[in-house]
Amino acid sequence: MAPVEDHDSGMESQEGSQSVDPDLEKDSSKDESSDKGQSTTKQLAIENGDEDDEPDETLAERLWGLTEMFPESVRNVTYSTVVNTKLGICKAYGFSRSAAWIIFSTSIILFAPVIFEVERANMEEMQRNQQKQLLLGPNSAISGGVPPPLLPSVSQQ
């Protein structure tokens, strides 16, 4: 530590030397030795991982700190890209919901009558087969009431 001038007394020696308080010299030497001891203690604490003076940074704080190393134009382009991407995803999600609703409701309206008619036709066919089975016997319902076609005999020449 540099010697301290005593400006309050207003007296300086003729040689231009500065007056130094001996108590300040002792205190400064103690400060230097205590600073060395504290620095070694801090180094040991840092090496041992015992330094808990600073709170841990969150991910958001670290990312915010990293923004300072990029130019303003890069930050603006990145911001607009993120905002536009989010907006696009939201609009695409809304459109897909609307499109799905239109497609499914239209298909139900268009295909439900066809499905009902096919089912009704199948039910009528089953009722006819049951009536034939009751009137003509079990074999007639399977064959459909039409006698099986006769195969022509194959003649050997």
C-alpha positions as CSV (number, residue, x, y, z in Angstrom):
1,M,0.0,0.0,0.0
2,A,1.3,3.5,-0.9
3,P,2.2,5.9,2.0
4,V,-0.7,8.2,2.9
5,E,-0.2,12.0,2.9
6,D,-1.4,14.0,5.8
7,H,-3.1,17.0,4.2
8,D,-5.0,18.0,7.3
9,S,-2.0,19.3,9.2
10,G,-0.8,21.4,6.2
11,M,2.8,20.8,7.1
12,E,5.3,19.1,4.8
13,S,9.0,18.9,5.2
14,Q,11.2,21.0,3.0
15,E,12.7,18.0,1.2
16,G,9.2,17.2,-0.1
17,S,8.9,14.0,1.9
18,Q,5.6,12.8,3.0
19,S,4.6,12.2,6.6
20,V,3.5,8.7,7.3
21,D,1.7,7.5,10.3
22,P,3.5,4.4,11.8
23,D,0.1,2.9,12.9
24,L,-1.1,3.0,9.3
25,E,2.0,1.1,8.1
26,K,1.3,-1.7,10.7
27,D,-2.3,-1.8,9.7
28,S,-1.5,-2.0,6.0
29,S,1.0,-4.8,6.5
30,K,-1.7,-6.7,8.5
31,D,-4.2,-6.1,5.7
32,E,-1.8,-7.5,3.1
33,S,-1.1,-10.6,5.1
34,S,-4.8,-11.1,5.9
35,D,-5.7,-10.5,2.2
36,K,-3.2,-13.3,1.3
37,G,-4.8,-15.6,3.8
38,Q,-8.3,-14.8,2.6
39,S,-7.4,-15.3,-1.0
40,T,-5.9,-18.8,-0.3
41,T,-9.0,-19.6,1.7
42,K,-11.2,-18.5,-1.2
43,Q,-9.1,-20.6,-3.6
44,L,-9.4,-23.6,-1.5
45,A,-13.2,-23.0,-1.1
46,I,-13.6,-22.7,-4.8
47,E,-11.6,-25.8,-5.5
48,N,-13.5,-27.8,-2.9
49,G,-16.9,-26.4,-4.2
50,D,-17.8,-24.8,-0.9
51,E,-18.5,-21.4,-2.5
52,D,-22.3,-20.8,-2.1
53,D,-22.2,-17.0,-2.0
54,E,-23.8,-16.6,-5.4
55,P,-27.2,-18.1,-6.1
56,D,-27.5,-20.5,-9.0
57,E,-28.6,-19.1,-12.3
58,T,-31.7,-20.3,-14.0
59,L,-31.7,-21.4,-17.6
60,A,-33.6,-18.3,-18.6
61,E,-31.1,-16.0,-16.9
62,R,-28.2,-17.7,-18.7
63,L,-29.9,-17.5,-22.0
64,W,-30.7,-13.8,-21.4
65,G,-27.1,-13.2,-20.5
66,L,-26.0,-14.9,-23.8
67,T,-28.0,-12.5,-25.8
68,E,-25.5,-9.7,-25.1
69,M,-22.9,-11.4,-27.2
70,F,-24.9,-11.3,-30.4
71,P,-25.5,-8.1,-32.5
72,E,-28.9,-6.4,-32.4
73,S,-29.8,-7.5,-35.9
74,V,-29.3,-11.2,-35.1
75,R,-31.4,-10.8,-32.0
76,N,-34.2,-9.1,-33.9
77,V,-34.2,-11.8,-36.6
78,T,-34.2,-14.6,-34.0
79,Y,-37.1,-12.9,-32.1
80,S,-39.2,-12.4,-35.2
81,T,-38.5,-16.0,-36.3
82,V,-39.6,-17.4,-33.0
83,V,-42.7,-15.2,-32.8
84,N,-43.7,-16.0,-36.4
85,T,-43.1,-19.7,-35.9
86,K,-45.3,-19.7,-32.8
87,L,-48.0,-17.8,-34.7
88,G,-47.8,-20.2,-37.6
89,I,-48.1,-23.3,-35.4
90,C,-51.1,-21.8,-33.6
91,K,-52.8,-21.0,-36.9
92,A,-52.0,-24.4,-38.3
93,Y,-53.4,-26.1,-35.2
94,G,-56.6,-24.0,-35.5
95,F,-57.0,-24.8,-39.2
96,S,-56.4,-28.5,-38.6
97,R,-59.1,-28.5,-35.9
98,S,-61.6,-26.8,-38.2
99,A,-60.7,-29.0,-41.1
100,A,-61.1,-32.2,-39.0
101,W,-64.5,-31.1,-37.8
102,I,-65.7,-30.3,-41.4
103,I,-64.3,-33.6,-42.8
104,F,-65.7,-35.8,-40.1
105,S,-69.1,-34.1,-39.8
106,T,-69.5,-34.1,-43.6
107,S,-68.5,-37.8,-43.9
108,I,-71.1,-38.7,-41.3
109,I,-73.8,-36.8,-43.0
110,L,-72.9,-38.2,-46.4
111,F,-72.1,-41.8,-45.5
112,A,-74.6,-42.5,-42.7
113,P,-77.6,-43.0,-45.1
114,V,-75.6,-45.3,-47.3
115,I,-74.5,-47.4,-44.3
116,F,-78.1,-47.5,-43.0
117,E,-79.4,-48.7,-46.4
118,V,-76.8,-51.4,-46.7
119,E,-77.6,-52.6,-43.2
120,R,-81.3,-52.6,-44.0
121,A,-80.7,-54.6,-47.2
122,N,-78.7,-57.2,-45.2
123,M,-81.4,-57.5,-42.6
124,E,-84.1,-58.1,-45.3
125,E,-81.9,-60.7,-46.9
126,M,-81.4,-62.5,-43.6
127,Q,-85.2,-62.4,-43.0
128,R,-85.9,-64.0,-46.4
129,N,-83.3,-66.7,-45.7
130,Q,-85.0,-67.4,-42.4
131,Q,-88.4,-67.7,-44.0
132,K,-87.1,-70.1,-46.7
133,Q,-85.4,-72.2,-44.0
134,L,-88.7,-72.5,-42.1
135,L,-90.8,-73.3,-45.3
136,L,-88.4,-75.5,-47.3
137,G,-85.9,-76.9,-44.7
138,P,-82.3,-76.2,-43.7
139,N,-80.7,-77.1,-47.1
140,S,-82.8,-74.7,-49.1
141,A,-81.7,-71.7,-47.1
142,I,-78.0,-72.4,-47.7
143,S,-78.3,-73.0,-51.4
144,G,-80.6,-70.0,-51.8
145,G,-83.6,-72.0,-53.0
146,V,-82.1,-72.6,-56.4
147,P,-81.1,-76.2,-57.2
148,P,-77.4,-76.7,-57.8
149,P,-76.4,-76.7,-61.4
150,L,-75.7,-80.0,-63.0
151,L,-72.2,-80.5,-64.4
152,P,-72.0,-81.9,-67.8
153,S,-70.4,-85.3,-68.0
154,V,-67.0,-85.4,-69.6
155,S,-66.9,-88.0,-72.2
156,Q,-63.6,-89.7,-73.0
157,Q,-62.7,-90.0,-76.6
